[in-house]
Amino acid sequence: MLGVVIGGSGSGKSEFAESLIINENKGNNLFYLATMQPFDEEAFKKIERHRKMRAKKNFDTIECQTHLEKVNMPKASSALLECMSNLVANEMFSPEGAGKDCVDAIKEGLKHLLSQTENLVVVTNNVFEDGIAYEKESVKYIKNIGLINQWLCQRADRVVEVVFGIPIDIK
């Protein structure tokens, strides 16, 4: 099963995605692919706090800020990728990232994950509705997230938008 959970900031999408992957998992290894890049002490503390919370839910955390294609999990695993917006930014702007080739690199990485997992749930942000004019690089970032979200949702078995904590099935 490939699932995509989309929502705005603070919508409840992460909590829903965690419950979805836990419910789909049938006793397999359960992984949390964390994409947040820590830039300061506060970020490191947040990451550690999240690791402890996930461990209580039996997730093994894999830190993966770039290059999904390098992640190796046991066959038939279940995994939650949190989140696509961080991954796109990391691939676009980090020296270790794929830069202008980020969309293709992320697609290849997702194919790699799908070949290893029985269940994969990807969390992504809805960044398309504020109507604000942005700088050129931000517009490219939003476009790249859109391209990846379209690609994912076309392939997904389930797509859910979470609005104010309410999951709305789209597919």
C-alpha positions in Angstrom: 0.0 0.0 0.0 1.2 3.5 -0.9 -0.5 6.2 1.0 -0.2 10.0 0.8 -1.3 12.2 3.6 -1.5 15.9 2.8 -2.4 18.9 4.9 -1.5 22.4 6.0 0.8 23.2 8.9 -0.7 22.0 12.2 -3.6 20.2 10.4 -3.1 16.8 12.2 -1.6 15.1 9.2 1.4 13.6 11.0 -0.7 12.0 13.7 -3.1 10.6 11.1 -0.3 9.3 9.0 1.3 7.5 12.0 -2.0 5.8 12.9 -2.5 4.9 9.2 0.9 3.1 8.9 0.6 1.5 12.3 -2.9 0.1 11.3 -1.6 -1.1 7.9 1.5 -2.8 9.4 1.0 -6.5 9.9 3.9 -7.3 12.3 6.6 -6.2 9.9 9.5 -3.9 10.8 8.2 -0.3 11.2 10.4 2.5 10.1 10.1 6.3 10.4 12.1 8.1 7.7 12.8 11.5 9.2 13.8 14.3 6.8 14.2 17.3 9.0 17.7 18.8 8.8 18.9 20.1 12.2 20.4 23.6 11.9 20.4 24.6 15.6 20.1 23.3 19.1 16.4 23.7 19.1 16.1 21.5 16.1 18.3 18.8 17.7 16.1 18.9 20.8 12.9 18.6 18.6 14.4 15.6 16.7 15.3 13.9 20.0 11.9 14.5 21.4 10.2 13.1 18.3 12.5 10.0 18.3 11.4 9.2 21.9 7.7 9.6 21.0 8.1 7.4 17.9 10.0 4.7 19.8 7.0 4.3 22.1 5.0 3.4 18.9 7.6 0.9 17.9 9.1 2.9 15.1 12.8 2.6 14.2 13.9 6.0 13.0 16.1 6.4 10.0 17.4 10.0 9.5 17.4 10.7 5.8 17.6 14.3 4.8 18.7 13.6 1.2 19.2 10.6 -1.1 16.3 8.2 -0.4 18.0 5.8 -2.7 20.6 5.0 -0.1 18.0 3.9 2.5 18.0 0.1 3.1 15.3 -1.6 5.0 14.4 -5.3 5.4 12.0 -6.6 2.7 8.3 -6.3 3.5 8.8 -3.4 5.9 6.4 -0.6 6.6 7.6 2.9 6.6 6.4 6.5 7.1 8.2 9.3 5.3 7.9 12.6 7.2 7.9 14.8 5.3 8.1 15.6 1.6 8.4 19.3 2.0 11.6 19.0 4.1 13.0 16.4 1.7 12.4 18.7 -1.4 14.0 21.6 0.3 17.0 19.5 1.4 17.5 18.1 -2.1 17.2 21.5 -3.7 19.2 23.6 -1.4 21.6 21.4 0.6 25.1 20.9 -0.8 24.6 17.2 -0.4 21.3 17.3 -2.4 20.4 16.7 -6.0 20.0 20.4 -6.8 18.1 21.0 -10.0 17.6 17.3 -10.5 15.8 16.9 -7.2 12.4 15.9 -8.7 13.9 13.0 -10.6 16.2 12.0 -7.6 13.2 12.0 -5.2 11.1 9.9 -7.6 13.9 7.4 -8.0 14.3 7.3 -4.2 10.6 6.7 -3.7 10.7 3.8 -6.2 13.6 2.4 -4.2 11.6 2.6 -1.0 8.5 1.1 -2.7 10.7 -1.9 -3.8 11.5 -2.6 -0.1 8.3 -1.8 1.7 5.0 -3.6 1.9 3.5 -0.3 3.1 4.7 3.3 2.6 3.0 6.4 3.8 4.3 9.8 2.7 3.4 13.0 4.5 3.4 16.1 2.5 2.4 19.7 3.0 -0.3 21.7 1.2 1.6 24.9 0.3 -0.4 25.9 -2.7 -3.3 28.0 -1.4 -2.0 31.2 0.2 -1.8 33.4 -3.0 1.3 35.2 -1.9 3.9 36.2 -4.5 7.3 34.5 -3.8 10.9 34.8 -4.9 12.0 32.7 -7.9 13.6 29.9 -5.7 10.5 29.6 -3.6 8.3 29.3 -6.7 10.5 26.6 -8.0 10.3 24.8 -4.6 6.5 24.9 -4.6 6.5 23.7 -8.2 8.8 20.8 -7.3 6.6 19.7 -4.4 3.6 19.9 -6.7 5.2 17.7 -9.3 6.2 15.1 -6.7 2.8 15.2 -5.1 1.1 14.6 -8.4 3.4 11.7 -9.2 2.8 10.2 -5.8 -0.9 10.6 -5.8 -1.3 9.1 -9.2 0.4 5.9 -7.9 -1.1 5.9 -4.5 -3.6 3.4 -3.3 -4.9 6.0 -0.8 -4.7 9.8 -0.6 -6.1 11.6 2.4 -6.2 15.3 3.1 -6.3 16.3 6.7 -8.1 19.6 7.5 -8.4 20.8 11.1 -7.7 17.2 12.3 -10.4 15.8 10.0 -9.2 13.2 7.5 -10.9 13.5 4.1 -10.4 10.6 1.7 -9.6 11.8 -1.8 -8.6 8.4 -3.3 
